[in-house]
Amino acid sequence: MDINDLRSIVTVAGLVCFLAIVWWAYGKGSKKGFDEAANLPFAEHDDRDAVSGTSHPR
């Protein structure tokens, strides 16, 4: 086993990890979670501290 074998193993492992991430990101099961996360900035929430302006007392 020489350095080229190690490089080949690392390349194949990197490709497998990349394909696993792509499969996870574009799978049908993750769409709902990603859609919810995308709409979080638009969600209404009750921030009493933001209204009073005392969220970080000094």
N, C-alpha and C positions, 0 to 999 in steps of 0.2 A: 504494500500500500504506500503510495507516494502522495505528494501534495496535490496532484491533479485528481486523484480519487477523492480526496477530502473536498476539493473545490466542487466536484460533481455532486457529491452528497449534499453539500450546503446549497447548491443551486436547486436541486430537486426538492429539498426541504422547504426552501423559500417559495418555490412555485406552488407546492402543496398548501402552504400557509396562505398564500395570496388567493388561491382558488377557494379555500375554505372561507375566507373573509368575504369574497365576492358572493359565494353561495349564501352565506348568512345575511348579507346586506340586501340581496335581491330576492330572498325567499319570500313565499307568501305569508309566512307566520310573522315576519318582522314588520310588515307594512303598517299594521295597526299601531304598533308602538312608535314607529317613526312618525306617523301622522300626528299622533298625540303630542310627541315631543316638538314637532314643528309648530304646533298651535299654542304652545305654552306661553310665548310672549304676549299673545292676544287674550289669554284667559283673564277673567275678572277675578280679583281677589281683594279681600278687605285688609288694607294696610293702614291700620290706625296710626302707626308710627310715621308713615309717610305724610299723612294729613297734618299731624301736629308738628312735624319737623324735628322731633326729638329722638330720632332713631339712634344717634350716637352722642350721648351727653359727654361733654368735656369737662 
